[in-house]
Amino acid sequence: MESNKKTPTKKNLTPKQKKIAQVMQEFKQGDLHSGKTETIVTNPKQAIAIALSEAEGLNIKTN
């Protein structure tokens, strides 16, 4: 059985989703830093927390 749930493509991502994708890409490349320090994030759970935190700060109104 196929589900009708569509996954978002790059064209129809919300700004918050774009920010999360950007932060996770930084993590995968090894460029994600924790706060203002030079410490590189190596824990994927910490990277997700940083991504969600940065996306919350966007304050974009939705429909």
C-alpha positions in Angstrom: 0.0 0.0 0.0 1.3 3.4 -1.0 1.0 6.3 1.3 -0.1 9.7 -0.1 2.3 11.6 2.1 4.5 13.8 0.1 8.0 14.7 1.2 9.0 18.3 0.7 11.3 19.0 -2.1 13.8 21.8 -2.2 11.3 24.1 -4.0 8.6 24.0 -1.3 10.6 24.0 1.9 9.6 26.5 4.6 12.3 28.9 5.8 12.6 26.9 9.1 13.1 23.6 7.1 15.8 25.3 5.0 17.6 26.5 8.1 17.5 23.0 9.7 18.8 21.5 6.4 21.6 24.1 6.3 22.7 23.4 9.9 22.7 19.7 9.4 24.8 20.1 6.2 27.3 22.0 8.3 27.3 19.2 10.8 27.9 16.6 8.1 30.8 18.6 6.7 32.3 19.1 10.1 31.9 22.8 10.2 29.2 23.2 12.9 30.5 24.9 16.0 28.8 25.0 19.4 27.9 28.5 20.2 30.7 31.1 20.0 33.4 28.6 20.9 35.7 26.8 18.5 34.4 23.4 19.6 33.2 21.4 16.7 30.0 19.5 17.2 30.4 15.7 16.9 27.2 14.5 18.4 24.3 14.2 15.9 21.7 14.8 18.7 23.5 18.0 19.7 23.5 19.1 16.0 19.7 18.5 15.8 19.2 20.6 19.0 21.2 23.4 17.5 19.3 23.3 14.2 15.9 23.4 16.0 17.1 26.2 18.2 18.3 28.3 15.3 15.1 27.6 13.3 13.0 28.8 16.3 14.7 32.2 16.2 13.5 32.9 12.6 10.1 34.3 13.7 8.5 33.8 10.3 4.7 34.1 10.1 2.9 31.2 8.5 -0.6 31.2 6.9 
